[in-house]
Amino acid sequence: MLTDQVYGRGVHTLHWEAVDVASGTYFYRLESGGKLIQMQTMTLIK
């Protein structure tokens, strides 16, 4: 989990230090109010 912090309205940026993880495809999801808002894939290439 990258964060479980509650954010207010607006635009937010989260920086992921991927030093200790392998290259590959990762899934990430955005939730609001306990509901899934968006789920996508991200490819990490080192």
N, C-alpha and C positions, 0 to 999 in steps of 0.2 A: 504494500500500500504506500503510495506516495504521500498522501495527506488525508487526514480525516477532520481537518479544521473546517469550521463553518465560515463562509465568506458572505459578505453583504453584496448588495447589487452592484453591478459594474463589470468592468473587464479585469480579469486576473491572469497572471502568468505564473506558471510553475516550472522551475528548472529541475531537470532530472540528471543527476550525476550517475551515468551508466558505467562507471569504472569496473564494478564488481559483477557485471552481468554479461552473459555471452551474446554474440550476434544472433539475430533471429527475428521472428515475428512475435510481437507482443500485442495483446488486446488491452484497450483502455476504455473506461466508461465514465460518463458524467451523470451524476445523480443530483436531484433536487427534491427536497421534501420526502426522501425515501423512495422516489420514483426514478426509474431509468429515463434519462433524457436523450442520451446518445451513446453508442458503442461503436468503436472503430478499431482498425488494426494499425500498427506502426512497425516499420521494419528498421531494425538497428543493424548497421553495418560498421564493423571496426576495421 
